[in-house]
Amino acid sequence: MTTGRIPDHEKRILEDMEAALRRGNRRLDRRLRTLRVRRGPEPRRLAAYEPRVAVVAVWLCVAVALMVTGICTGEPPVIWAFAVVWPVALYGVFRLLCRRAGP
């Protein structure tokens, strides 16, 4: 028996079996959820993200407020918060611009 990865069709069969068992037993459902391996964000889902203008505007306002606060106070937590928020805001702006430009 090989110890390699499970083929996709076998994964689907196992997922179908888990779904059928999950429908019949709540305790088993809870155990299956806790045993499931958590993966990171899926690149396809991240690439398909369609931001809303209001959300991007809020991210930008928060980023600018953190930037101004970081410049005025020089506090490391504020600067780190800006370092986290700024790329997210830029990504949202670029996604909005790409959506506006069209395919």
N, C-alpha and C positions, 0 to 999 in steps of 0.2 A: 504494500500500500504506500502510495506516495504521500509526502507531507506538504505538497505544494498548495497553491490556492485552489479554492473551490470554483468550478466553472460557473458562468452566469446562469445557465439554465438550472443548475442544481441550487443556486442561491434563491432563485425565484420559487422553486418547489419548496424549499425550507421556509421561505417567507409566507407562502400560502398555507403551509401546515401550521406555522405559528399563528397566523390570523384565524384559522379555524379553531385552534385551541383557545386562543384569546377570547373568542366570542363565547365559549362555554364555561370559562373558569376565570373569575376575577383575580383570585390569588395568584394563579399561574401568570396572568397578564402582568401583574405587578412585578413578579420575579423576572419575567422575560425582559421587561423594560429596564430593570436595574442591571441585568447581565449584559445588555447590548453594548457593543463597543461604540464609543462616541468618536466620531470623526470631526475634523476641522471643517471650516466652511467650504462648500463646493464651489469651484471656480465658475462653473456654468451658471449657478444661481447668482453669484456675485456679479458676473458679466451681464446678466439679464436685469440687473437692478435698474428700475425706472424711478428716479427720485421726483418728488413733487417740489414745485417752486417754493412753497412756504417752508418746507422742511429744510431745503438748502439755504434759504434766507436766514432761518433760525441758526443753523450751523455756522454760517458766516458771521452773524452777529455775535455769537458766543466766542468764535475764534478771535474776532477783532477786540472784543472786550477783554479776553484773556491776554491778548498781545499787549494791549495798552496797560493793563494791570501789571503784567510781567515787566514791562519796560519801566513803569513808575516805581514798583516795589522791589524788583529783583529777587523775589522769593522763588526758590527752586520748585516748590510744588505747583505754583502758577505757571511757571515756564514749562514744566513737564506736561501739565494739562493742556497748554497751548500746543505742545509738540504732538499730543495725541489727537486733538480736535482738528487741527489745521489740515492734515492730509485727508481726513474724512470729508471736510468741507470742500476741499479742492476736487476730490473724486466726484462729489455730487455736482459741482459746477461743470466739470468736464462731461459728465453723463448728460446733464441738461443741454449743454452745447451740442453734443453729438446727436441728441434726439432732435434738436431744433434744425440741425443741418440736414437731417434726413438720411435715408439709406443710399 
